[in-house]
Amino acid sequence: MNDLDIPIFKKTYELYKTFYAIRQTVPKQDRYALWQKCENMLLDIMEHIMIGGQVPKQQKLPFLEKASTEINMFRIFVRLAKDIKAIDTKKYILLQEHIDEIGRMLGGWIKSIKDSQ
């Protein structure tokens, strides 16, 4: 199986594309601070998920737990972007739906690894 076929990676990839498309609507003063931090976090999440999909099972947990921590921080920063009106509620809800699904998938993956140890 190709690593790009991992469902959670596909979801995260789609989230990035959605997030990137919103970028131009974010006010300039927010685009180069909060939004850039969010974008970097999202790229880190993708990286941790990709690595987690490639390493042997006994080495997956640290990468997946790091991705889980990052997705939770990302969730908070996206909420902050809504609260400071850098994005509107409609865009926030769209992003949160992706984030929630990725969080559930990641939680399930982590649980299955812990259960098999």
Buried (B, 14 or more C-beta within 10 A) or exposed (E): EEEEEBEBBEBBBEBBEBBEEBEEEBEEEBBEEBBEEBBEBBEBBBBBBBBBBEBEEEEBBEBBBBBBEBBEBBBEBBBBBBEEEBBEEEBBEBBBEBBEBBBEBBEEBBEEBEEEE
